[in-house]
Amino acid sequence: MKPLRKQFKPGSPFMFDIAYRETKSSHTELPEHFHDWYEIVYIYAGSGTFFIDQTLYDVKPGDLFLIPGDTIHRTLPDATDPVIATALYFSSLLIPPNVYGDGFSFLDAFEHSKQTKQYQLDTRTYREMVEQHMDRIHEELCEKRPGCRQAIQLALQQLLLVLARHTTPCTASDSVPTTHVWPWIGQALQYIEDHLFADIHLPHLAREAAVSPSHFSRVFKQLTGMNVTEYILTKRILSAKELLTRTDDKVSDIAAQCGFESLPYFHKKFKAVTGSTPSRFRRLTLNFPS
């Protein structure tokens, strides 16, 4: 199954969305998906597993997950203990630039999570503040009073400030991803991450994990929602998107850097995953910088 690009309201000038205190189940959750917007997921109750990028996390009340744009993720709620959560989605265009020259960004928590590959925060010491800001956002959306969008933007910035202050280099090792699923699957995901642009095949991964290829494939798809080939392809395309955004390298060079030997094949797969050609995506990004 190919990962889905989550769709938001097309053409909306207010680039924000919320799923407030929703009960998650295997029947209501999207399969593995990604999107360009930032996402914050806060857990009120329930248990399950959260797959983000290459890491599997056990979910518990009070957890908060930071998901940068273009990050593959999937929730696997426990069938007997469904997750109740709020998810916030927003574009970077909703965040004002820093004009004070002090190096602070409202997106610092996301940048930290992306750099450290650590997407889970334990909010036990400040969960009341998190819930208050999310409640305020929901209240403003429901009441639709004059200035509600500005109020939502302000509450979002206040929440991001709280998260940035509780996500610092000195506390980076305080939260270690844990999961009760098979240890070898986490090792396999890390191996793929470390060798993403190399020639990776299922038999080799299965051999390294000391399991049969069929068992490896079954468990891998159960947890990530994709087979190995689809997962690697999507990760490579998302890496190419970042290079198209952050560098002025030629499209052909980016394709080669990301493990694509054929430029036409790269164009075909890039459009299949993103809905756009590489060149058009770069032009749109230049017109609407993040």
N, C-alpha and C positions, 0 to 999 in steps of 0.2 A: 504494500500500500504506500503510495507516495504521500509525503507530508503535506498537510493543507496549509495554505496561506490564509490565516484568519482575516476575514473582511470586516471593515468598520463602515459606518455610514458614509457613502460616497458624497463628495462635494461639501461636506460640513465644514464651516469655517472654524468651528470649535473642536479641536482635535483631541477629544477626551471621551472616555467611555467607562462605565462601571458596571460590575455584576455584584450586587450588594447582598451579603449574607445568604448566598445560594447554597443549596445542598447538592453536593457533587456525587454522582454515581457513574458507574461504567456505562449506563444507558444514556446519560445526558452529557457526558464529557466529550469534547472533540477528541479525535485521535491525535497522534503526534502532529504538531503544527508549529508555525513560526509566523512572525509579522514584523513590520518595520518599527512599531511603536515600543516604548518601554512598558513594562508590566510589573505591578506589585501585587503579590498574593499574600493575604493574611489569613491564618487558620484560627477559627474560633473553637472548633470541636472536631472530633473524628480522627481517623487514622488512615494510613495508606502509604503509597510510595510516589514520589515526585521525581520524574526523569528530566533533568535539565542539562543541556549540552552533552557532556560525557559522564555525568555523575548521577547516581541514584541516591535519593534521600528518603529516610523514614520521616513521615509527617506526624506532628503532634500539635496539640493546642498551644497557641502562643508563638508558633513558628511564623516567620515572614520570609518570603522568597522574592528576590530581585532578579528580574529576567530582562537583560538588555535586548534591544532590537536584533532581529535576525538570529535568534537563539532557539534551536529546536527544543521543545519541551512537551511533556505529557504527564497528566495526572492519572494515577491508578488508585482510586479510592477503595477502601476496604468494604466489601459487600455487606458486612454485618455492623460496621461502624462508619457510616458515610461521613465524608468531610463537609463541614459548613465553613464557607470562606467568602471573603470579599476580594475581588480582583479589580484593580485600577489599570486602565490603559491610557497612555498619553503620548503625543508626539513631542519630540525635542523642540519643535517650534513653539510649544507652549511655555518653554522655560526661557526667561530673559537672560541675555548675556551679562557677564560680570563686568561692571564699569568701574570697580573700585581698585583693580590692580592687585588684589591680595591673594590671587590664585584659587580662591574658593569657587566651587561650582555646585549648584543644586543637584547635579548628577554625579557628585563625587562617590556616593555609595555604589552606584552602578558601575562606575569606572573601576572602583576597587574590586567589586565582585568579578568583573570581566578579567582583570589582570591576574587575580588570584585563583580564578575558576572556583570560587566559593560563593554560592548563591543563596545560602540559607542563613538567616539571622535568628537568634533566640531573643525574643523581646520581653522576657519575664520582668526585667527591671524597668521597662518603659511601655509596656503593652497598653496601659490606660491611655497614654498620649496617642498612640497609634489608633486605637479604637475611637477616640474622640474626634480626631481629624477625619477619619473615614465616615463617622456618623454625620459630621458637619457637611461633608461633601454630598452625602445622600440626601440630607435635609434640604440643602440648597437646590438640588436637582428636582426634588419633589415639589417644593413650594414655588419655584420659578419667580421669585421676587425680583424687582429691578436690581441689576448688578449681580445676578446669580452667577454668571460666568466668571466675573472678576472675583467673586467670593470663593468659587471653586478653585480657581487658579491660585489664590492666596492660600487656601487651606492645603492644597497640594504642595506648594512651596514650603509651608510650615512642616508638613510631614517629611518632605525630602530633607529639610534641615535637621530634623530629629534623627533621621536615618544616617545622614552624613556624620553627625557628631558621635554616633554609636558604631561607626564603621571606620576605624582608624588602623594604621599599620601596627600599632602596639597591641591591638586586640585581634589581629588577623588569625592567630592560632587558637583563639578561644573556642571557635566553633568548627568542629571537624565533621565532615559528612559521614553519616553512618547509615547502613541499611542491612537488613537481615536477609536479603536475597543472596543468591550464590556469589561468593567472593570472586570467582573467576570471571564473571560477567563484567564486574567493575574493572578488573585488570585488562580485559579485552578492550573495553571502551577506552581506557587510557592508552593502550597500545595503538589503537586506531588514531587517537588524537596525536600521539607522538610521531606516527609514520603516515599521516594523512595523505601525503602526496606521493607516497611510494606505491609499489605494486603489492596490494594486499588481497589475499584470497581466503575464502572460507576454510579450506582444508588446513592452511597454516594456522589460522586463529584457533581452530578446534584442537589442533595438535598442541599448541602452546597452552591451551586450557585443560588438556588431558581429558577431553570428552569427544564423543563422536560428532561428526559434522551435522548430522540430522538433529541431535540433541542441542548442539550449539545454536543452530538456526532457529529451532523452535523456541528456545528460551530467549534468544536475542529479540525475536519479533514480538514475543509476549510482553517484554519489558519496554522496548523502544517503539513498537508499532510498525517497524520497517524491517526488511531483510537487510543483510550486510551491504549488498551492492547499492541499494537505495539510500541507505544511511551515509555511506562514504560519498556518493555522488552529491547528495544534498549539502553535506558539510563542505565539500570542495566548492560548490557553487556559492555558498554563503561567504566563504573566504575570498572568492573572486569578487563578490559584491563589495567587500571591504577594500580590496585593492583598487577597484575601479573608482571608489569614492575618495580614497586617501592618497593615491599616487597618480601620476600622469603617464604611467607605463603604457605601452601599446597593448591593445586587446590580445594580440597574439602572444605577447610575452607573459601576460597575466594567465592566459590559458595554460601555457607551458609550466609556469610556476605552480599552478594548482593541480598539476598531474594530468592534464588533457593533451594527448599527443596529436589529436586532430582538431583543427580550428573549426571546421563545419560542425563536428560533433559537439564541441563546446558551445557554439551558438545555439544549436538545437536544444541541448539540455538546459542551458541558461534560461532560454525563453520558456521551456516547459515548467521550470521551477518558479521563476519570477514573473512570468507573463510579459516580459520585455526582452528585447535584444540587449547585449552588453553595451553597444554604442548608445542606444536610446536611453538606457538606464543611466549611463554616465551623464548624458546631456540633461536629463531631468534632475539629477542630483546637483549639478552645477547651478541650475536655475533655482532649486529649493535646497540650499545648504542646510545640513543638520547642525 
